[in-house]
Amino acid sequence: MVIRIPPSRVLSHARRFSAVTFCPIYAAPVQCRPIAGLSFSSTTIRTHPLHTMAQPVTVTVPATGKKISVPTGLFINNEFVPSVDSSETIQCVNPATEEAICSIVAASEKDIDRAVAAAREALKTTWGKNVTGFDRSRLINKLADLIERDAQELAELESLNNGKPVKIARDFDIGDSVQCLRYYAGWADKILGQAIEVDNKTKFAFTRHDPIGVCGQIIPWNYPINMWSWKVAPALACGCTIVMKPSEITPLTALKLSELIVEAGFPPGVVNTVPSLGSVGGAALSAHKDVDKVAFTGSTVTGRKIMEAAAKSNLKKVSLELGGKSPQIIFDSADLDQAANWVALGILYNTGQDCTAGSRLFVQDTIYDRFIPMLVEKFKQLKIGDGFDESSGGGPVVSKMQYDKIFSYIEAGKQAGAKCVLGGEKRPGKGYYVDPTIFTDVKPDMKIVRDEIFGPVLAVAKFTTEGEAIELANDTSYGLGAGLHSNDAGQCMRVSQALEAGTVWVNQYNLLNNNVPFGGKKQSGIGRELGSYALEEYTSVKAVHWNYGEKLDWPL
């Protein structure tokens, strides 16, 4: 995901009431403190007796000593419950310290069945066509209000589990999520069909945009709260019910948001949350014959598997927002200082863990020698540090697996002969920190140019002509985003039309608005999120032909 414009008004940070007050399945909260010295290379699965599972835990924020109550069970039918048949749990890790935060219940395939059944029952009885758009709007707005109220606590939990700075999570990710919910709340009572003239004397036709049904939603770890809102808001506005599978790496805020689903007043089964491994929960949702649609944000490799499973099961509708290797082009007429700012933002925001990260940079040869030193200085100005440090503009990457992957690409760049002019070295000590890194003298066939790295690593090349820049930019299997910087209006129009990407930014980068569609071309996905276009992903168009005057003669 990408950056959003923060809301204009100050967020309220009132403290959330405890989950214990409304969920009778909870016993007394138990304390869960980080385990000193414990390190995890990837998501850890453990087994525990079933009777010890689904209890809330109290997580202590190391920087402030604040305590946050976190649900650990599966959220099905508005209750946090243990697995029906599994004792496996998922260990959640703080990427800034490499220490354990807590463990949560890992859903099994049977748990997915139970969540889907709950969503189906709600669709048939208390949601879907049984609720007016006005009521859906009211509940979605209430949910937005609650998230705004709890923004500080949600941001702190997000930082603990994901690593990003609290201020970024609060003011951008959560601020945008609140806006997204309110935007789609406004659409809930405005989902309209058409009245179509057929024969004014005897018949007419009209269309209905019905909720598509039960939606499996699989979200990534780079923007846990923001991606939750992007999936939940349009689905709820259209009257769909949801089975949400958050990433097994960052599931904590999705569980915390599930508490707010209850407080907002949504009926049981409308939103269900089932943390699990992708190979279990994601696979089960994709192949489930009672799921009507799957929405997925993540890698292209996984997107292919989801499409295959959807086709082989019940031909469910699929929308995919996948990977990218997005280019930015700097022409010699550009404001170089501003262009350098946008380039830095494009690759360093969220520590480069962004599907639209501008990871390939093409600079016109007439300004190349002036621009690179400016860019290096901009990169040096961003502090990558602990998420609870207000001076940090970026945090650690999310996991040891991601950390190792990024440094394997950095090493591959060095071995291939690219020149590392900044960064590229590991820090001593704990935490999955990757400093901003710039490679110059890159060639089109290098891995750091071809592959999505998903880290703060920029590959820079030069070009001479506009046509050459377009050819270099489009030389990728991806097509999610692209950017260009120029003060020549004609050039801006020509190049923006020629770039093969779902989103093109001109003299800016990585800023999105909730009322503007977002999605990819080529291997960056299918379908659209945001704007009115996202409603099409969650509705099914029905044509009704009404005869009020024609008499049929029989036999033919």
Number of C-alpha atoms within 10 A of each C-alpha: 24 20 20 20 15 19 15 7 7 10 20 14 16 13 12 18 12 15 21 17 8 14 16 10 14 20 12 9 16 12 13 17 16 18 13 10 10 11 17 17 13 16 18 17 18 14 13 12 9 15 9 10 23 23 22 26 22 18 21 19 18 12 11 9 9 12 14 19 21 23 31 27 27 28 26 26 22 24 20 27 21 25 24 13 12 18 20 22 24 23 22 26 31 26 29 25 21 23 21 22 23 24 24 29 30 28 28 22 20 15 23 29 17 17 27 26 19 23 29 25 18 23 23 13 12 15 25 25 15 12 13 13 22 15 15 24 23 17 20 28 22 21 25 24 19 21 25 22 17 21 26 23 22 26 25 26 24 28 29 28 26 30 33 32 27 29 21 23 28 25 20 19 27 31 25 25 27 26 21 25 28 21 22 30 28 18 22 25 16 13 16 12 14 11 13 14 10 14 12 9 10 12 15 16 15 15 16 16 18 19 26 23 24 29 30 31 25 26 28 22 20 26 22 25 26 25 22 21 23 21 26 23 27 30 27 27 29 31 26 28 30 30 29 28 27 29 24 25 25 30 27 28 24 26 23 19 21 22 24 20 23 19 17 18 14 19 15 20 26 27 27 29 27 30 33 28 21 16 9 15 28 29 17 21 29 30 23 23 15 19 29 23 26 28 23 25 22 21 19 18 11 18 24 15 15 24 20 14 19 24 15 14 14 16 17 21 18 22 23 27 27 27 29 33 28 27 33 31 30 27 28 19 13 18 14 19 12 13 24 23 16 22 30 27 23 29 30 27 24 29 28 26 23 26 25 28 37 31 33 25 25 23 22 21 17 13 16 18 12 11 19 17 13 15 19 18 13 17 24 15 11 18 15 24 23 25 27 22 16 12 14 18 22 28 30 26 28 28 27 20 14 18 21 14 14 22 18 13 21 25 15 15 22 14 11 15 14 21 16 21 14 18 18 22 14 12 11 7 8 13 24 25 25 26 26 26 22 23 25 19 13 21 16 13 10 17 16 28 25 19 17 23 27 25 28 29 31 26 26 23 21 22 19 14 11 14 12 13 26 20 12 18 24 18 16 19 15 25 29 28 29 29 27 26 27 20 14 12 8 9 16 18 11 12 20 18 11 14 21 22 24 20 23 23 17 17 19 18 28 24 13 18 15 21 15 14 17 21 22 25 20 16 21 26 27 17 18 21 25 22 18 18 16 24 24 19 22 28 21 17 13 12 15 13 13 12 14 11 11 10 8 7 6 5 4 4
